[in-house]
Amino acid sequence: MSYKSIGYVLGWIMRVEGIFFLLPLSVAFLYREDTWHVYLGCAVVCFGIGRLLSGKKQGRHSRFFAREGYAAAALGWVVMSLIGALPFWITREIPSYTDALFEIISGFTTTGASILSRVEDLSYSALMWRSFSHWIGGMGVLVFVLQIIPVTSGQTMNLMRAESPGPTVSRLVPRVRETAFYLYGIYIALTVLELVLLLFGRMPFFDALCTAFGTAGTGGFGIRSDSMAGYSPYLQVVVTVFMMLFGVNFSFYYLLLVKKGRDAFRLEEVRAYLGIFAVSSVLIMFNILPQVGTISDSLRHAAFQVATVMTTTGFATADFDKWPEFSRMLLVMLMFSGACAGSTGGGIKISRILMYLKTIKRELAFLIHPRSVKTVMMDKKKVETTVVRAANIFLLSYLMILVASVLLLSLDNFDFTTSVTAVISALNNIGPGLSLVGPAGNFSFFSPLSKYVLMFDMLAGRLEVFPMLLLILPGTWKK
């Protein structure tokens, strides 16, 4: 284990986070809030410590193999969260540091679960920092750092692989830095486009910017207690469309940019993702039609909630916990599937679901024809055995964390639906669940132990389980 290499990456993450503090600092100045000195202090201290850790001398011989990559990714997110919670706590807008840490981890991991009952009570700077944390975490801070980090040796791909969502991670172009550049270029372009369309719908600029950040990161922190319910149908449709766009594998957009549209639309995962969205929206629309009243409103609410759950965003236009049982159960199932690999969405990922289904089909074929040789194919390409094995181990680890977390939350003695959907929500980075943690509720009533369990789940879900598990494995830290 190269501790200097990990410290070097952590230093750059702190430097970048120090720069990110300048946005809520600017908002505090703009709205003449006395919280500006807190954000300024956090920015200076964070950047200063980061500068010491990431000097040229430390980075000259940095090497990032798989172990260093996973450890740096996990520790980076933990350190970033510990620092990011400070403004909420120091300003006393969230008096408890545990609650402040829960809120910012929920932000960075793009979960959107909140301990706040009235978000309108927060300052403009705090609301901006909350929403901006979604945008930072959506694409991943390490992906951003890889564009600027002056690494002269080692395997930087291990850093990107440790943070990026999905069963496989590949370069869009030969160099990792260029891949990071393309990813963030697409990310920024889609964010700006959504911001323009929201402004066209006469949403106030501050609201539009926070909403665009929340949608881009598929996070879901609203700046109103009713989330998106109070906005016009046009604005709700715009957010629905962009939630779905940010849930698409970014390789799809890259193929479109290089004029390989035919290859883009041949991606099985994207076709399955859009198909699941369309079928689920129609089924829920007919199920809630008697309750909502009109087809147009039923379709709008159904499509919005399917999009927000599939992409694990967490916005809401209605309290779906009051919908019929069929719609509620379908939404819970969609919580597990998640969005596409290589997107800003969470969940198990559509590509893994397809891989599991094809593996089952292959094993059934073996039962009928024991001597047959069949391979799992995705996009007309063979899926390597190592990838299938990693996907199976991911699912087993995922289920173990899910069961253990539900068991620990049951110590609080809340109802089964609340405990289970709270864990599902945290582990899949969704936000709202059902019952007490539904769209109209929050997570403030959980004990400190349960909150730390959910914080671990949020980080594990965002980092695809393995980095957080390796972080607590003693063998990881042996030299």
C-alpha positions in Angstrom: 0.0 0.0 0.0 1.4 3.4 -1.0 0.2 5.8 1.7 1.9 8.7 -0.1 -0.1 8.1 -3.2 -3.4 8.0 -1.3 -2.4 11.2 0.6 -1.6 12.9 -2.7 -5.1 12.1 -4.1 -6.8 13.2 -0.9 -4.8 16.4 -1.0 -6.1 17.2 -4.5 -9.6 16.3 -3.5 -9.4 18.8 -0.6 -8.0 21.5 -3.0 -10.9 21.0 -5.4 -13.4 21.0 -2.5 -11.9 24.2 -1.3 -12.5 25.8 -4.7 -16.1 24.4 -4.7 -16.8 26.3 -1.5 -16.5 29.5 -3.5 -20.0 29.0 -5.0 -22.0 29.1 -1.8 -19.6 31.8 -0.6 -20.6 33.9 -3.6 -24.3 33.2 -3.0 -23.8 34.4 0.7 -22.3 37.6 -0.6 -25.0 38.1 -3.2 -27.9 37.7 -0.7 -25.9 39.5 2.1 -25.9 36.6 4.5 -23.5 36.5 7.4 -22.6 32.9 6.6 -20.0 34.0 4.1 -17.2 33.9 6.6 -17.9 30.2 7.4 -17.6 29.2 3.7 -14.5 31.4 3.3 -12.8 29.8 6.3 -13.7 26.3 5.1 -12.4 27.1 1.6 -9.1 28.5 2.9 -8.4 25.8 5.4 -9.4 23.0 3.0 -7.3 24.3 0.1 -4.4 25.0 2.4 -4.3 21.5 3.9 -4.8 20.0 0.5 -1.9 22.0 -1.0 0.4 20.6 1.7 -0.7 17.0 1.0 -0.5 17.3 -2.8 2.8 19.1 -3.3 5.1 18.3 -6.2 7.4 16.3 -4.0 4.5 14.0 -2.9 3.2 13.5 -6.4 6.4 12.8 -8.2 6.4 9.0 -7.5 2.6 8.4 -7.0 1.5 5.0 -8.1 -2.2 3.9 -8.3 -2.7 0.2 -8.5 -6.1 -1.4 -7.8 -5.6 -1.3 -4.0 -4.6 2.3 -3.9 -7.3 3.3 -6.4 -10.1 1.7 -4.3 -8.7 3.0 -1.0 -8.2 6.6 -2.4 -11.8 6.6 -3.8 -13.4 5.5 -0.5 -11.3 7.7 1.7 -11.7 10.6 -0.7 -15.5 10.5 -0.4 -15.3 10.1 3.4 -12.9 13.1 3.8 -14.9 15.2 1.4 -18.1 14.5 3.4 -16.5 15.2 6.8 -15.3 18.6 5.6 -18.5 19.3 3.5 -20.7 19.0 6.6 -18.8 21.7 8.5 -20.7 24.7 7.1 -24.1 23.3 8.1 -22.8 22.6 11.6 -20.7 25.7 12.2 -23.6 28.0 11.1 -25.9 26.0 13.4 -28.4 25.7 10.5 -28.1 22.0 11.3 -27.1 21.9 15.0 -26.1 18.2 15.2 -22.9 17.3 13.4 -24.3 13.8 12.8 -27.3 15.3 11.0 -25.1 17.7 9.1 -22.9 14.7 8.0 -26.0 12.7 7.0 -27.2 15.7 4.9 -24.0 16.2 3.0 -23.3 12.5 2.5 -26.8 12.3 1.1 -25.9 15.2 -1.2 -22.5 14.0 -2.4 -23.8 10.5 -3.0 -26.8 12.0 -4.9 -29.2 10.2 -2.5 -31.5 13.1 -1.6 -32.6 11.7 1.8 -32.9 14.5 4.3 -33.2 15.1 8.0 -34.8 18.5 7.4 -38.6 19.0 7.9 -38.6 22.5 6.3 -35.8 23.2 3.8 -37.1 26.7 3.4 -35.6 27.6 6.8 -32.1 27.2 5.4 -30.1 30.2 4.1 -29.6 30.6 0.3 -25.9 29.7 0.7 -26.9 26.5 2.5 -29.5 25.6 -0.1 -26.9 26.2 -2.9 -24.3 24.0 -1.1 -26.8 21.2 -0.7 -27.8 21.2 -4.3 -24.3 21.8 -5.6 -23.1 18.7 -3.6 -25.4 16.7 -5.9 -23.7 18.1 -9.0 -20.2 17.5 -7.5 -21.0 13.9 -6.6 -23.0 13.0 -9.7 -20.1 12.6 -12.1 -17.6 12.0 -9.3 -15.0 14.2 -7.8 -12.2 11.9 -8.9 -13.3 12.1 -12.5 -12.9 15.9 -12.1 -9.6 15.6 -10.3 -8.2 13.3 -13.1 -8.5 16.2 -15.5 -6.1 18.4 -13.5 -4.0 16.0 -11.4 -0.4 15.9 -12.6 0.3 12.2 -12.1 3.5 11.2 -13.8 3.3 7.4 -13.2 1.0 4.7 -12.2 -2.4 3.5 -13.4 -4.9 6.4 -13.1 -7.5 4.2 -14.7 -7.7 2.4 -11.3 -8.9 5.7 -9.7 -11.7 6.1 -12.3 -12.7 2.5 -12.1 -13.0 2.7 -8.3 -15.5 5.6 -8.5 -17.4 5.1 -11.7 -20.8 3.2 -11.6 -21.4 0.0 -13.5 -20.0 -3.5 -13.9 -17.3 -2.4 -16.4 -15.5 0.9 -16.9 -13.7 1.6 -20.2 -12.0 4.6 -21.8 -14.0 6.6 -24.3 -10.6 7.7 -25.8 -7.1 6.2 -25.2 -6.1 8.6 -22.5 -7.8 8.6 -19.1 -7.6 12.4 -18.8 -9.3 12.9 -22.2 -12.0 10.5 -21.1 -12.6 12.6 -18.0 -12.7 15.7 -20.1 -15.3 14.2 -22.5 -17.4 13.0 -19.5 -17.5 16.4 -17.8 -18.0 18.2 -21.1 -21.2 16.2 -21.7 -22.2 16.6 -18.1 -21.8 20.4 -18.2 -23.5 20.7 -21.6 -26.6 18.8 -20.4 -26.7 20.8 -17.2 -26.6 24.2 -19.0 -29.3 23.0 -21.5 -31.6 22.0 -18.7 -31.0 25.4 -16.9 -31.9 27.3 -20.1 -35.2 25.3 -20.5 -36.1 25.8 -16.8 -35.5 29.5 -17.2 -37.7 29.5 -20.3 -40.5 28.1 -18.2 -40.1 31.2 -15.9 -38.6 29.3 -13.0 -36.6 31.8 -10.8 -32.8 31.6 -11.6 -31.8 30.4 -8.1 -34.5 27.7 -8.2 -33.5 26.7 -11.7 -29.8 26.4 -10.9 -30.5 24.3 -7.8 -32.9 22.1 -9.7 -30.5 21.7 -12.6 -27.8 20.6 -10.1 -30.1 18.2 -8.4 -31.3 16.7 -11.7 -27.8 16.4 -13.3 -26.5 14.6 -10.3 -29.7 12.6 -10.0 -29.8 13.7 -6.4 -33.2 15.2 -5.7 -32.6 17.8 -3.0 -35.4 20.3 -3.4 -35.4 23.9 -2.2 -39.1 23.5 -1.3 -40.6 21.1 1.2 -43.0 19.9 -1.5 -40.1 19.2 -3.9 -41.4 19.8 -7.5 -45.1 19.6 -6.7 -45.5 23.4 -6.6 -44.0 24.0 -10.1 -45.8 24.1 -13.4 -46.5 21.0 -15.5 -44.1 22.3 -18.1 -41.2 22.5 -15.5 -42.1 19.0 -14.2 -42.0 17.6 -17.8 -38.6 19.2 -18.4 -37.2 17.7 -15.2 -38.7 14.3 -16.1 -36.9 14.4 -19.5 -33.6 15.4 -18.0 -33.7 12.9 -15.2 -34.0 10.2 -17.9 -31.2 11.8 -20.0 -28.8 11.8 -17.0 -29.7 8.2 -16.3 -28.4 7.1 -19.8 -24.9 5.7 -20.1 -22.7 8.6 -21.2 -21.0 6.4 -23.8 -24.3 6.8 -25.7 -23.8 10.5 -25.9 -20.1 10.1 -26.9 -21.1 7.8 -29.8 -23.6 10.4 -30.9 -20.9 13.1 -30.8 -18.5 11.1 -33.0 -21.4 10.4 -35.4 -21.9 6.8 -34.6 -25.6 7.0 -33.9 -26.4 3.5 -35.2 -23.9 2.1 -32.7 -25.4 4.3 -29.9 -29.0 3.0 -30.4 -27.8 -0.6 -30.6 -26.7 -0.5 -26.9 -28.9 -3.1 -25.3 -28.8 -1.4 -21.9 -30.2 1.9 -23.3 -33.0 0.2 -25.1 -34.0 -1.8 -22.0 -33.8 1.3 -19.9 -36.1 3.3 -22.1 -38.5 0.3 -22.5 -38.8 -0.3 -18.7 -39.5 3.4 -18.3 -42.2 3.4 -21.0 -44.0 0.2 -19.8 -43.8 1.2 -16.1 -45.2 4.7 -16.7 -48.2 3.4 -18.7 -49.0 0.7 -16.1 -48.9 3.2 -13.2 -50.8 5.8 -15.2 -53.8 3.4 -15.6 -53.5 2.3 -11.9 -53.6 5.8 -10.5 -56.1 7.2 -13.1 -59.2 6.8 -10.8 -57.3 8.6 -8.0 -55.8 11.4 -10.1 -58.7 12.0 -12.5 -57.3 12.8 -16.0 -55.1 10.9 -18.3 -52.7 13.8 -18.9 -52.1 14.4 -15.1 -51.9 10.6 -14.5 -49.3 10.2 -17.2 -47.3 13.2 -16.0 -47.2 12.1 -12.4 -46.5 8.4 -13.4 -43.7 9.3 -15.8 -42.1 11.7 -13.3 -42.2 9.2 -10.4 -40.9 6.3 -12.6 -38.1 8.6 -13.8 -37.2 9.8 -10.4 -37.1 6.3 -8.9 -35.3 4.6 -11.9 -32.7 7.3 -12.1 -32.5 7.4 -8.2 -33.0 11.1 -8.3 -35.6 11.5 -5.5 -37.7 14.5 -6.7 -41.5 14.2 -6.3 -44.6 15.8 -7.7 -47.0 13.7 -5.6 -46.9 11.6 -2.4 -46.7 8.2 -4.2 -46.9 6.5 -0.8 -50.7 7.2 -1.0 -51.0 5.5 -4.4 -52.5 2.1 -4.9 -50.5 -0.9 -3.8 -49.6 -2.0 -7.3 -48.0 1.3 -8.1 -46.1 1.4 -4.8 -44.7 -2.1 -5.3 -43.7 -1.4 -8.9 -41.8 1.7 -7.8 -40.0 -0.3 -5.1 -39.0 -2.8 -7.7 -37.7 0.0 -9.9 -35.6 1.2 -6.9 -33.5 -1.9 -7.2 -33.0 -1.7 -11.0 -31.6 1.8 -11.1 -30.3 3.6 -14.2 -27.7 2.7 -16.8 -24.0 1.9 -16.0 -21.8 4.9 -16.7 -24.6 7.4 -15.8 -25.1 9.6 -12.7 -27.8 7.3 -11.5 -27.6 4.6 -8.7 -29.1 1.2 -8.1 -27.9 -2.2 -9.3 -27.9 -0.9 -12.9 -29.8 -2.1 -15.9 -26.6 -3.7 -17.4 -26.3 -6.0 -14.4 -30.0 -6.9 -14.5 -29.6 -7.9 -18.2 -26.4 -9.8 -17.4 -28.2 -11.8 -14.6 -31.1 -12.6 -16.9 -28.7 -13.8 -19.6 -26.7 -15.9 -17.1 -29.9 -17.6 -15.9 -30.8 -18.3 -19.5 -27.4 -19.8 -20.1 -27.6 -22.0 -17.0 -31.0 -23.3 -18.0 -29.6 -24.1 -21.4 -26.9 -26.1 -19.8 -29.5 -28.2 -17.9 -31.0 -29.2 -21.3 -27.8 -29.5 -23.2 -24.9 -30.2 -20.7 -22.3 -30.3 -23.5 -23.3 -27.1 -25.1 -20.9 -24.1 -25.0 -22.7 -20.8 -24.5 -21.4 -17.4 -23.5 -23.1 -14.3 -22.1 -23.3 -11.6 -24.9 -23.9 -7.9 -24.5 -24.2 -5.6 -27.6 -23.0 -8.6 -29.7 -19.8 -8.8 -27.7 -18.7 -11.6 -25.3 -18.9 -10.7 -21.6 -15.7 -11.9 -20.0 -16.1 -14.5 -17.2 -14.3 -12.1 -14.8 -17.0 -9.5 -15.4 -19.8 -12.0 -14.8 -18.1 -13.2 -11.6 -17.7 -9.6 -10.3 -21.3 -8.9 -11.0 -22.4 -12.0 -9.0 -20.1 -11.0 -6.1 -21.5 -7.5 -6.2 -25.1 -8.8 -5.9 -24.1 -11.1 -3.0 -22.3 -8.2 -1.2 -25.2 -5.9 -1.9 -27.7 -8.3 -0.4 -25.6 -8.9 2.7 -25.3 -5.2 3.3 -29.0 -4.8 2.8 -30.0 -7.5 5.2 -27.5 -6.4 7.9 -28.6 -2.8 7.6 -32.3 -3.6 7.9 -31.5 -5.7 11.0 -29.6 -2.8 12.6 -32.4 -0.3 11.8 -34.9 -2.6 13.3 -33.4 -1.8 16.7 -35.2 1.6 16.5 -38.5 -0.4 16.5 -40.2 1.3 13.5 -42.5 -0.5 11.1 -41.1 -3.0 8.6 -41.9 -0.8 5.6 -40.1 2.2 7.0 -36.9 0.2 7.9 -36.7 -1.8 4.7 -37.4 1.1 2.3 -35.1 3.4 4.2 -32.2 1.0 3.6 -33.3 0.4 0.0 -33.4 4.1 -0.5 -29.9 4.7 1.0 -28.2 1.8 -0.7 -29.6 2.7 -4.1 -29.1 6.4 -3.6 -32.8 7.2 -4.2 -34.0 9.5 -1.4 -37.6 8.9 -0.5 -39.0 5.5 0.5 -42.4 4.5 1.9 -44.3 5.0 5.1 -42.4 7.3 7.5 -39.6 8.0 5.0 -42.0 8.6 2.1 -42.0 11.7 -0.1 -43.8 13.7 2.6 -41.5 12.4 5.4 -37.8 12.7 6.3 -35.1 10.7 8.2 -34.7 12.9 11.3 -36.4 10.4 13.6 -33.8 7.7 13.3 -31.3 7.1 16.1 -27.6 8.2 15.6 -26.7 4.5 15.1 -29.3 4.1 12.3 -28.1 7.3 10.7 -24.5 6.1 10.6 -25.7 2.8 9.1 -27.6 4.7 6.4 -24.6 6.9 5.8 -22.4 3.8 5.2 -25.1 2.5 2.9 -25.2 5.7 0.9 -21.5 5.7 0.4 -21.4 2.0 -0.4 -24.2 2.4 -3.0 -22.5 5.4 -4.7 -19.1 3.6 -4.8 -20.5 0.2 -6.0 -20.0 -1.5 -2.6 -16.4 -2.8 -3.1 -14.4 0.3 -2.2 -16.2 0.7 1.2 -15.9 -3.0 2.0 -12.2 -2.9 1.1 -11.8 0.2 3.3 -12.7 -1.9 6.4 -10.7 -5.0 5.4 -7.5 -5.2 7.4 -5.5 -6.7 4.5 -6.1 -3.6 2.4 -3.7 -1.6 4.6 -0.7 -4.0 4.6 2.4 -2.8 2.9 
